[in-house]
Amino acid sequence: MRFFFPLFISLLAGVSLRAADAPVEANVLAGVVDFHSHSGPDTVGRSLNSFAVVRQARAAGMRGVVLKNHFLGTAALAQLAMQEVGGIDVFGGVVLNFSNGGLNAEAVQRMIQIEGHRGKIVWLPTFDAENQVRFSKAARPFVAVVKDGQPVPALKEIFEVIAANDLILASGHSSAEEALIIFKAARAAGVKRLLATHVLSDTTRAALEQMKQLAALGVVMEFTWLTHLPAPVGQGVPVSDCVSAVQAVGAEHFLVSSDMGQANAPLHTDGLRTFISALKTGGLTDREVDLMVRRNPARLLGLEP
């Protein structure tokens, strides 16, 4: 089934890319960093286990992978992958959902103490975010990050830990409005590395003016291939939306990730290859794509000045 995805996705994305005639560069993933990679074991079925994801990325010549799990920290897993696979940088982090204590500064402190120090990213709540729960119209508890137009008090200590250890703060499934409020406060608290998670996703989508405001704060904004896959796996957002945003705001403010790992989705490297091809076919230059898939994620992770 995976062989048919490029054709369906390209039609959906509004570009002329076809699986049969798309140019394939042998080294298209050389030096690429996948900042958003799901893998098994997990609470849901995944296409590959974590070591297999890292091996696949290394075989493709990639520079790095960030392992993400919504409910468990991945710093220890990243260190294991470095020891058992090697030849590629692997990073992890913690998502501040209920399973990790919600807005829990202790979870962040413990993450940075894990052997190998591969824990670099602190994602605000995803599935347990107030924005996500309300968007899904679910009747369940949520973790609030903003109240009355201000970051909730529990974020103050978390900002302090992130700033003191030069970690990356990611917005998770916060709304664009919430992200702007949080990032302004985080920047004032000394946090230097900021990531707006999948800014074209239905739940977290930012308008163009909001993207410009995020860019002015020094926030890197993430595009994920999952957003552009057809339903029911993805959301079918046209790739042309990425192209328009980059041309209006500047490629230096974005990075590209797969967000793959779903059991019925393309493999991570296949998704990245197709995304890169679609962005170039859609009108972005090699330089713009290089910034988004290599330079910007590497810089955010501290791999480059």
Long-range contacts (C-beta under 8 A, 24 or more apart in sequence): 1-264, 2-266, 2-267, 2-270, 5-229, 5-266, 5-270, 5-274, 6-274, 6-277, 8-230, 9-228, 9-229, 9-230, 9-274, 9-278, 10-274, 10-278, 10-281, 12-228, 12-230, 12-236, 12-238, 13-228, 13-238, 13-239, 13-240, 13-278, 13-282, 14-238, 14-239, 14-240, 14-282, 15-239, 15-240, 15-278, 15-281, 15-282, 16-281, 17-274, 17-277, 17-278, 17-281, 22-277, 22-281, 23-277, 24-273, 27-61, 28-273, 28-276, 28-277, 29-57, 29-60, 29-61, 29-62, 29-269, 29-272, 29-273, 29-276, 30-60, 30-61, 30-62, 31-61, 31-62, 31-63, 31-294, 32-60, 32-61, 32-62, 32-63, 32-272, 32-293, 32-294, 33-62, 33-63, 33-64, 33-65, 33-66, 33-89, 33-255, 33-293, 33-294, 33-297, 33-298, 33-301, 33-303, 34-62, 34-64, 34-65, 34-66, 34-257, 34-258, 34-268, 34-272, 34-297, 35-66, 35-195, 35-222, 35-255, 35-257, 35-297, 35-300, 35-301, 36-66, 36-68, 36-197, 36-198, 36-222, 36-224, 36-257, 36-258, 36-259, 37-65, 37-66, 37-67, 37-68, 37-257, 37-258, 37-259, 37-260, 37-261, 37-268, 38-67, 38-68, 38-69, 38-259, 38-260, 38-261, 38-262, 39-67, 39-261, 40-261, 42-69, 42-261, 43-70, 43-71, 44-263, 45-263, 46-261, 46-262, 46-263, 47-260, 47-261, 47-262, 47-263, 47-265, 47-267, 47-268, 48-261, 48-267, 48-268, 50-74, 50-77, 50-80, 50-81, 51-80, 51-81, 51-84, 51-85, 53-261, 53-268, 54-81, 54-85, 54-88, 54-90, 55-85, 56-267, 56-268, 56-269, 57-88, 57-268, 57-269, 58-85, 58-87, 58-88, 60-269, 62-88, 62-269, 63-88, 63-89, 63-294, 63-298, 63-303, 64-88, 64-89, 64-90, 64-91, 64-297, 64-298, 64-301, 64-303, 65-89, 65-90, 65-91, 65-268, 66-90, 66-91, 66-92, 66-93, 66-120, 66-121, 66-257, 66-301, 67-91, 67-92, 68-92, 68-93, 68-95, 68-121, 68-123, 69-95, 70-95, 70-97, 70-126, 70-127, 71-95, 71-97, 71-99, 71-100, 72-99, 72-100, 73-100, 73-107, 73-110, 73-111, 73-114, 73-119, 74-119, 75-111, 75-112, 75-114, 75-116, 75-117, 75-118, 75-119, 76-114, 76-115, 76-116, 78-116, 78-118, 78-119, 79-114, 79-115, 79-116, 79-118, 82-116, 82-118, 83-116, 89-301, 89-303, 90-118, 91-118, 91-119, 91-120, 91-121, 91-301, 92-118, 92-119, 92-120, 92-121, 93-119, 93-120, 93-121, 93-122, 93-123, 93-168, 93-170, 94-119, 94-121, 94-122, 94-123, 95-123, 95-124, 95-125, 95-126, 95-172, 96-122, 96-123, 96-124, 96-125, 96-143, 96-158, 96-172, 97-125, 97-126, 97-127, 97-128, 97-143, 98-128, 98-141, 98-143, 102-128, 102-143, 102-154, 103-143, 103-145, 103-152, 103-154, 103-155, 103-158, 105-154, 105-157, 105-158, 105-160, 105-161, 108-158, 108-161, 108-162, 108-167, 109-161, 112-161, 112-165, 112-167, 119-167, 120-167, 120-168, 120-301, 120-302, 121-167, 121-168, 121-170, 121-195, 122-158, 122-162, 122-167, 122-168, 122-169, 122-170, 123-170, 123-171, 123-172, 123-197, 124-169, 124-170, 124-171, 124-172, 124-173, 124-174, 124-182, 125-172, 125-173, 125-174, 126-172, 126-173, 126-197, 127-173, 129-172, 129-173, 129-174, 131-173, 131-174, 131-175, 131-178, 131-203, 131-204, 132-173, 132-203, 135-202, 135-203, 145-174, 145-178, 145-182, 146-174, 146-177, 146-178, 146-181, 146-182, 149-181, 150-181, 150-185, 151-181, 151-182, 151-185, 155-182, 155-185, 155-186, 156-189, 159-185, 159-186, 159-189, 159-190, 159-191, 160-189, 160-190, 162-186, 162-191, 163-189, 163-190, 163-191, 163-192, 164-190, 166-192, 166-193, 166-302, 167-191, 167-193, 168-193, 168-194, 168-195, 168-300, 168-301, 169-193, 169-194, 169-195, 170-194, 170-195, 170-196, 170-197, 171-195, 171-196, 171-197, 171-204, 172-197, 173-197, 173-203, 173-204, 174-204, 175-203, 175-204, 176-204, 176-205, 176-206, 176-207, 176-210, 176-214, 177-210, 179-204, 179-206, 179-214, 179-219, 180-210, 180-213, 180-214, 180-217, 183-214, 183-217, 183-219, 184-217, 187-217, 187-218, 192-218, 193-300, 193-302, 194-218, 194-219, 194-220, 195-219, 195-220, 195-221, 195-222, 195-255, 195-300, 196-220, 196-221, 196-222, 197-222, 198-222, 198-223, 198-224, 198-226, 198-227, 198-257, 198-259, 199-223, 199-245, 200-227, 200-237, 200-241, 200-242, 200-245, 201-227, 201-235, 201-237, 202-235, 202-237, 208-244, 208-245, 208-248, 208-249, 211-245, 211-248, 211-249, 211-253, 212-248, 212-249, 214-253, 215-249, 215-250, 215-253, 219-253, 220-253, 220-254, 220-255, 220-296, 220-297, 220-300, 221-245, 221-249, 221-253, 221-254, 221-255, 222-254, 222-255, 222-256, 222-257, 223-254, 223-255, 223-256, 223-257, 223-275, 223-292, 224-256, 224-257, 224-258, 224-259, 225-256, 225-257, 225-258, 225-259, 225-260, 225-266, 225-271, 225-272, 225-274, 225-275, 226-258, 226-259, 226-260, 226-262, 226-265, 226-271, 227-259, 228-275, 228-278, 229-265, 229-266, 229-271, 233-262, 233-264, 233-265, 234-265, 239-275, 239-278, 239-279, 239-282, 240-282, 242-279, 242-282, 243-279, 243-282, 243-283, 243-284, 246-284, 246-288, 246-292, 247-283, 247-284, 251-284, 251-287, 251-288, 251-289, 251-291, 251-292, 251-296, 252-291, 252-296, 254-291, 254-292, 254-296, 255-292, 255-293, 255-296, 255-297, 255-300, 256-289, 256-292, 256-293, 256-297, 257-297
